[in-house]
Amino acid sequence: MKKQDIKALSVDQLHEQISAEKQQLQKLNFAHAVSPIENPMRIRESRKLIARLYTELTQKENQA
């Protein structure tokens, strides 16, 4: 997701996106624990995306 896409999301959409990304990260971590996944950098990218979503959520909640 690009920065512009994240900024365009509403608070409810941010909550939904965060929960979806957390589930995806959990699946990646489980898959990586069982057997090494093909691209382990996806785990790092997912964590960073979750952090970006939380940052934008905090900014939008502070504005309101």
N, C-alpha and C positions, 0 to 999 in steps of 0.2 A: 504494500500500500504506500502510496506517495503521501507527502505531507499535505498536499492540497485535498486529497481524498479524505484524510483524517479530519482536517479542519471543517469539511463540509458536513460531517456527521452530527446528528443531534445527540443529546445526552443519553436518550434511550437507546439509540443505535450504537453509541459507544459502549454502553453496558453489554449489549448483545454481542458486539464484536469482541470485547474482552473475554467474555465467557467462552465464546467459540474458539478464540486463540488459546485460551488456557487448556481447553480440552484437546486441541491439536498438539500442544506442547506436551501434555501428559502422555498422549499416544506415542509421540516421538521418543520421549524418555523411556517408556516401557519397551518400545521396539529396540532402542539402542542398548538397553540393559540385557535383553535376551540375546541379540546378536548385533554386531556393529552395523549401523545403517550406512547406506551408500554415501550420503553427504551429511556428515555430522554438523556442518556449518548451519544447517537448517534449524538446529536447536537454538543456536545463538541468535539467528535472525528472528526467530519466533519470540524469544525473550525480549529482544530489543523492540519489536513491534508492540508487545504488550506494554512495555514501559512508555512508549510513545503515546499509546492510547490512554494510559493512566494520566500522563502529563496533560494531554488535551482535555480530558475529563475534569481534572482539577482546575484548569484554567476556566473552563466554561462554568463550573459550579461556583467559582469565586466571582465571576462577572455577574451572576444572577443574584 
